[in-house]
Amino acid sequence: MIDALQDFTSSFPDFLQWLGVMIVAAIPFVESYFGAVIGVVIGLPPALAIAAAVIGNVISMLIFVFTAHSARTKAVASRQRKRALVGAEAPGAGASGSGGLDADAAADGIGPEESPRREKLRRAFDKYGVAGVSIVGQTMLPSQITSAAMVSFGANRNTVIFWQIISIILWGVVFGVLATLGVSLAR
């Protein structure tokens, strides 16, 4: 797959290869880290390869975050309307003042049961928070999936975006530098 993405990116005219890197870095599981590597391997200057990969990954992640936030907002509003219609509003229910999780969402029986992978991500989220899942989470799942999941869990959208951008930059730089060193050694 990486070879196919590398061929795709190098098929762009030289002055637009950065755009190809942005496009492939927007793909989940390719991300900024493999995008930066592809950019370096096809001959882009490392700083340009890393920047293009980071921008492509960030744009893709933002689409997922805003979509998840919109879906969560609609689901919460629908749940509140259902409670109001039924008159089942429990004392103390509702959104927390800390911008955190909607703790009663799972307890009230409304909503789908979580998959094992989502449960594992939720446990990591509960244990390590937005920063920990953002930085370490990319070793297991793409930033797009982890960011959307955290927002769906009730994490503050802007906090998720902030930490995901830091993580995307960090991983892109690390892999871009490693690729640059590897290409230098191969010459």
C-alpha positions, 0 to 999 in steps of 0.5 A, spaced: 500 500 500 505 504 501 508 503 494 502 505 491 501 511 495 508 513 493 507 512 486 501 516 486 504 522 490 510 521 485 506 521 479 504 529 480 508 534 477 514 536 481 511 542 483 505 539 486 508 533 489 506 536 496 499 536 494 500 529 493 503 528 500 497 532 503 492 527 500 495 521 502 496 523 509 489 525 510 487 517 509 486 514 516 492 509 518 497 513 513 497 519 517 502 524 518 507 519 519 507 515 513 505 521 509 512 525 511 516 518 510 513 518 503 514 525 502 521 524 504 522 518 500 520 521 493 525 527 494 521 533 497 525 537 502 524 534 509 520 540 512 516 541 506 514 533 506 513 534 514 509 540 513 504 537 507 503 531 511 501 534 517 496 539 514 493 533 510 492 529 516 490 535 520 484 537 515 482 530 515 482 529 523 478 536 523 473 533 518 472 527 523 472 531 529 466 536 527 462 531 524 462 527 531 461 533 535 455 535 530 452 528 531 453 528 539 450 534 539 444 532 535 444 525 539 444 529 546 439 534 544 434 528 542 435 524 548 433 531 552 427 531 548 425 524 549 426 525 557 422 531 557 417 528 553 417 522 558 418 526 564 424 522 566 429 528 567 433 525 573 435 530 579 442 532 577 442 530 570 444 533 564 451 536 562 457 537 566 459 544 568 467 541 566 465 540 559 467 533 560 463 527 559 455 526 559 456 521 565 448 519 565 448 517 557 450 510 558 447 509 565 440 511 562 440 505 557 439 510 551 444 509 545 447 503 542 452 498 546 459 499 545 464 495 541 470 491 544 475 496 541 470 502 543 470 500 550 478 499 550 478 506 547 474 509 552 478 505 558 484 509 555 480 515 555 478 515 562 485 513 564 489 518 560 485 523 558 485 527 551 492 528 551 494 521 553 490 518 548 491 523 543 499 522 543 499 515 544 493 513 541 496 514 534 500 507 535 493 503 535 488 507 531 488 513 526 488 520 529 481 521 525 478 515 529 481 517 536 479 524 535 472 522 533 471 517 539 473 522 544 468 527 542 463 522 542 465 520 549 463 528 551 470 531 551 471 538 549 472 539 541 477 544 542 481 540 547 481 534 542 483 538 536 489 542 540 492 535 543 491 532 536 494 537 532 500 537 537 500 529 536 500 529 529 506 534 528 510 530 533 509 524 529 510 527 523 516 530 525 519 524 528 517 519 522 520 525 517 526 526 521 527 518 521 526 518 514 531 523 512 536 519 516 534 513 512 534 516 505 541 519 507 544 513 509 542 509 503 545 514 499 
